[in-house]
């Protein structure tokens, strides 16, 4: 199975900050990577697929990059609605594995 | 509008069985990958299983041989039959759609809680 490792696990930030979350795959997944946002008690929401394609309706302050084994999710200017947990997921190989999550907290 | 509505969760004893359902609307569940993803209390997301448009099924190692995913095309409904349940299967179970092509999982249900406890 492909292991997905996110860093950091927790991140404290302020409104307006630029932040970056990293996701590493244990072997190459080409660009078959998605990013999700989840808020407490809610289902995850797709933000980005195929490593860098923004899902329809997602604000442009979110962006994704990378290929192979290293990927990043960047929020250019953190907004109050962005405090949540973020997950990466590879869908190159079965089983489609998730990272362990990165929680973005208010500083 | 795409909607996924899960049902059937509840309390079950260790070793018991339960079937959860997911009613899909706004699209044909037989034309996409349909998935089950679970989340234990306070933990991260774990992909459990999918069924593709051809009816092929795949499972996480943690549930292989105990869980069975199926789909009723006439009802546009997805199922997950869970047998020999363990305490570690306690989780919110989400039904989720992944279209073919470049797309990732793009729609999720609200989830149904399965609790395995005596």
Interface residues (C-beta under 8 A of the other chain):
Chain A: X1 X34 X36 X38 X43 X44 X45 X46 X49 X50 X53 X55 X87 X89 X91 X94 X95 X96 X97 X98 X99 X100 X101
Chain B: X35 X44 X45 X46 X47 X50 X58 X59 X60 X61 X94 X98 X102 X103 X104 X105 X106 X108 X109 X110 X111
